[in-house]
Amino acid sequence: MFQADRMVVAFDGHEDSKKALKKAIALAKTLHAKLTVTYAHDGKTDRQVFDVPRPMTGGAYIGGGTADLQTPPVYVPHDEQQSPLIFEDHTEEVVAEARMLLNEEQFEAAIEIVEGEPAEAIIEYAEEISADLIVMGARDQSRLKKMLFGSVSEKLSAKSDIPVLIVK
C-alpha cells in the first residue's frame, strides 16, 4: 500500500481545489499523514511603492541645495522580515476558506503561502519539506485557453519528481 508521511495540497479557493482539499484530508486521515495546504501567491503583482527621495546628480543648485525636481517612485519588493504581512489581493480570503474547510472536516493542517508561479512554487515547497505526495484539483478550461496558457495541474505533474494526485 502507498505510504505518505507528508502531503501538500494546492489550494486557491476555487471549487476544484476545495474538492482536492477534501480528498487530501480524507487521504491524510487514512494514511495518518501530515498535511500542508499551500496557496501560491504571485509576488509580481503585489509590489509596494515608496516615494524615496534620492540625491540628484548634476542638478541645479538653488540657495545651497538641489533643485526640487520630481523623482520617479522606487519599487521595493516585499521584505520577508516584515510582519504582519498584508496582501492586496484575495490571499486572506483563500486562507480563511481553507481554514473553514479544515474546521468542517475537524482536521489540523498547516497553511503556507508560497511566492511565485504556482506550479514551480508548489513543487519547490513540496521538495523543501520532503513531501511524499502533492494533491491538487483540475480546473475545466476551454481547449483554446489550455493550449495558450496550459494548466497548473499539467505543469505541476510534468515538472514534479514527487507523485501528484489530480482530483476531478
C-alpha positions as CSV (number, residue, x, y, z in Angstrom):
1,M,0.0,0.0,0.0
2,F,1.1,3.5,-0.8
3,Q,2.5,5.3,2.3
4,A,2.9,9.1,2.7
5,D,4.0,10.9,5.8
6,R,3.8,14.4,4.4
7,M,1.3,15.7,1.9
8,V,0.9,19.1,0.2
9,V,-2.4,20.2,-1.2
10,A,-2.5,23.1,-3.7
11,F,-5.5,25.4,-2.8
12,D,-6.7,28.6,-4.4
13,G,-10.3,28.7,-3.2
14,H,-12.0,27.5,-6.5
15,E,-14.3,24.5,-6.5
16,D,-11.7,22.2,-7.9
17,S,-9.3,23.0,-5.2
18,K,-12.0,22.6,-2.5
19,K,-12.6,19.0,-3.8
20,A,-8.8,18.4,-3.7
21,L,-8.6,19.7,-0.2
22,K,-11.4,17.4,1.0
23,K,-9.8,14.4,-0.8
24,A,-6.4,15.3,0.7
25,I,-7.9,15.5,4.2
26,A,-9.6,12.1,3.8
27,L,-6.3,10.6,2.5
28,A,-4.3,12.2,5.2
29,K,-6.6,10.8,7.9
30,T,-6.4,7.3,6.3
31,L,-2.6,7.4,6.0
32,H,-2.0,9.3,9.3
33,A,0.0,11.9,7.3
34,K,0.8,15.5,8.0
35,L,-1.0,17.8,5.6
36,T,0.1,21.3,4.5
37,V,-2.3,23.5,2.5
38,T,-0.4,25.7,0.1
39,Y,-1.5,28.8,-1.8
40,A,0.8,30.2,-4.5
41,H,0.8,34.0,-4.3
42,D,2.3,35.7,-7.3
43,G,4.5,38.3,-5.7
44,K,5.0,40.2,-9.0
45,T,1.5,41.7,-8.7
46,D,2.0,42.8,-5.1
47,R,4.7,45.4,-5.0
48,Q,4.8,48.2,-2.6
49,V,5.5,51.7,-4.0
50,F,7.5,54.1,-1.9
51,D,8.5,57.6,-3.0
52,V,12.0,57.6,-1.7
53,P,14.0,60.8,-2.1
54,R,17.3,60.2,-3.9
55,P,20.2,62.6,-4.3
56,M,20.2,64.2,-7.7
57,T,23.5,64.3,-9.7
58,G,24.1,67.2,-11.9
59,G,21.1,69.0,-10.5
60,A,20.9,72.8,-10.3
61,Y,21.9,74.3,-7.0
62,I,19.5,76.8,-5.6
63,G,20.3,78.6,-2.3
64,G,22.9,75.9,-1.3
65,G,20.7,72.9,-2.1
66,T,19.4,70.9,-5.0
67,A,16.5,72.0,-7.1
68,D,13.2,70.4,-6.1
69,L,12.9,68.0,-9.1
70,Q,10.3,65.2,-9.2
71,T,11.9,61.8,-8.8
72,P,10.1,58.7,-10.0
73,P,8.8,56.3,-7.4
74,V,11.0,53.4,-6.5
75,Y,9.6,49.9,-6.5
76,V,10.6,48.0,-3.4
77,P,9.9,44.2,-3.3
78,H,8.3,42.8,-0.2
79,D,10.7,42.3,2.6
80,E,10.3,38.8,4.1
81,Q,11.2,40.1,7.6
82,Q,8.1,42.4,7.7
83,S,5.3,41.3,10.0
84,P,2.4,41.2,9.7
85,L,2.2,40.6,6.0
86,I,-0.9,42.1,4.4
87,F,-1.6,41.2,0.8
88,E,-3.6,43.4,-1.6
89,D,-5.3,40.5,-3.4
90,H,-7.6,37.8,-2.2
91,T,-5.0,35.8,-0.2
92,E,-6.7,36.4,3.1
93,E,-10.0,35.1,1.7
94,V,-8.3,31.9,0.3
95,V,-6.6,31.2,3.7
96,A,-9.9,31.8,5.5
97,E,-11.7,29.4,3.1
98,A,-9.0,26.7,3.7
99,R,-9.2,27.1,7.5
100,M,-13.1,26.9,7.3
101,L,-12.9,23.6,5.3
102,L,-10.3,22.2,7.7
103,N,-12.5,23.1,10.6
104,E,-15.6,21.5,9.0
105,E,-13.6,18.3,8.5
106,Q,-12.1,18.6,12.0
107,F,-8.6,18.3,10.8
108,E,-5.4,20.1,11.8
109,A,-3.1,21.2,9.0
110,A,-0.6,23.9,8.3
111,I,-1.4,26.6,5.8
112,E,1.5,28.1,3.8
113,I,1.6,30.9,1.3
114,V,4.3,30.4,-1.2
115,E,5.6,33.0,-3.6
116,G,5.9,32.7,-7.4
117,E,4.4,30.9,-10.4
118,P,2.0,28.3,-8.9
119,A,3.4,25.1,-10.3
120,E,7.0,25.9,-9.6
121,A,6.4,27.4,-6.2
122,I,4.4,24.4,-5.0
123,I,7.0,21.9,-6.3
124,E,9.7,23.9,-4.6
125,Y,7.9,24.0,-1.3
126,A,7.0,20.3,-1.5
127,E,10.6,19.4,-2.1
128,E,11.7,21.7,0.7
129,I,9.6,19.8,3.3
130,S,10.2,16.4,1.6
131,A,6.6,15.8,0.8
132,D,5.6,12.3,-0.4
133,L,2.5,13.5,-2.4
134,I,1.1,16.6,-3.9
135,V,-2.7,16.8,-4.3
136,M,-4.4,19.4,-6.5
137,G,-7.6,20.0,-8.4
138,A,-8.1,20.0,-12.1
139,R,-10.0,23.1,-13.4
140,D,-12.1,22.7,-16.5
141,Q,-10.7,25.0,-19.2
142,S,-11.6,25.6,-22.8
143,R,-9.3,23.9,-25.3
144,L,-8.0,27.3,-26.5
145,K,-7.2,28.5,-23.0
146,K,-5.4,25.3,-22.2
147,M,-3.5,25.4,-25.5
148,L,-2.4,29.1,-24.9
149,F,-1.7,29.0,-21.2
150,G,-1.6,25.4,-20.1
151,S,-3.0,24.3,-16.8
152,V,-1.2,24.4,-13.5
153,S,-2.0,20.8,-12.9
154,E,-0.4,19.8,-16.2
155,K,2.7,21.9,-15.5
156,L,3.0,20.6,-12.0
157,S,2.6,16.9,-12.9
158,A,5.0,17.3,-15.8
159,K,7.8,19.0,-13.7
160,S,7.4,17.3,-10.3
161,D,9.5,14.3,-9.2
162,I,7.0,13.9,-6.3
163,P,3.9,11.9,-7.1
164,V,0.9,14.1,-8.0
165,L,-2.8,13.2,-7.4
166,I,-5.1,15.3,-9.6
167,V,-8.6,15.4,-8.2
168,K,-11.5,15.9,-10.6
